[in-house]
């Protein structure tokens, strides 16, 4: 799993966040610590992020941890808990195998993960998930465990399609690579898959257009503000790039091949020098935030538009999957990934939590750009663009893994960039440029700070052991 896709499983290590009521179901297993003992065999237990009053008809030690089995007789009654074992009385496999049944082949890593993450589960849950995990290759087991644990935590159906969808979402990988592979496998002149090919090519084309548009902007700026030979070259190039649509196509050809018949060699070389320098960290940071500038607007429209496009693309993938063959298998894999990401969305009456992945294919951005939208709704149930949070995860060739945390309160924007490199020298440069960019937006930019990953206080992202980058935010 790459560090970008690793962001999808942050919820597992805080599986029951404060504010969500913990409701145990009959037969569930859960690990709990005894916080306080009361008369009548009552005890206050710490289960994950929650404290729960329960009835335990057995001697308990204050401060000790136990594996319990829930005995729930009614919806409003105090849950009863039966001790399975004290913490340290056996591994997760030993503690759950007997409950799941002798022939169930309980997956030892899954049961241990669930207990460590304080995710309640039943014998049926662990048996169904373990059966599916046996079909997952050894290399994919870590992502498979995450998928099964998330499905159990969210009380999703534990069938093959649901688990496989979550597995593809957790497995990660660059979406751009998936799209390129799909295009390669699709037949060239097949009317049944023509729309899918066109959509996939359009998705891939967007990052190239953004890059070309930046170069066009630099050429236009040099033609106005430049001087000497550079200005002459810029004026000549700008005169040949009058049509915006053709200009983008020309720039893409120039960037891909290093030349274009419309330009002289000198002009081509000068234009290519206007491309972003990989070592230019302040420019990289400003470009990073230009991504969220485009998103600062009617968030509800952005979310609905993105979901509509994803839904239409999903239908095309489903049609291709039905055709079978190598292209059909790849289309189904991509469809599963989309379905898995949809399953990981979370919408509540007052808030919306949405993940979006943007495929990129260039030498500057090394991973998909993943954006976590945390949005607040107003009284009408619409997303309020004045109060929200956007968290960007990506890896840049010049800066390495970066997380940008953008918080908006009453249209005042504050940003923090986390990296394992010291970016503090760029604070004033990037801050001044960003403040100017925000002058044309209905927001006020209050400032930007740069911090090392060790300075972060919370932890929404935990890559798998030995993989990627640990954003301790």
Protein Blocks (a to p, Z undefined) as FASTA:
>chain_A
ZZklmmmmmmmmmmbgghiacdddehiacddddfbdcehhiacddehjbccdddddbddd
ehiacddddddfbfkbccddddfbdehiacfklmmmmmnopklopafklmmmmmmnopac
dfklmmmmmmmmmmpcfklmmmmmmmmmmmmmnopafbfklmmmmmmmmnnpafklmmmm
mmmmpcfblcklmmmmmmmmmmmmmmmmmmmmmmmmmmmmmmmmggcjllmmmmmmmmmm
mblmlmmmmmmmmmmnopafkbcfklmmmmmmmpccfklmmlmmmmmmmmmmmmnccfkl
mmmmmmmmmmmmmmmmmmmmmngpjklmmmmmmmmmmmmmmmmpccdfkbccdddddddd
dfkbmbdcdddddddddfkopacfkbccdddddddfklopaddddddeehiacdddddfb
dfklmmmmmmmmmmmmmmmpccdcfbdcdddfklpmbdfbccdehiajaddZZ
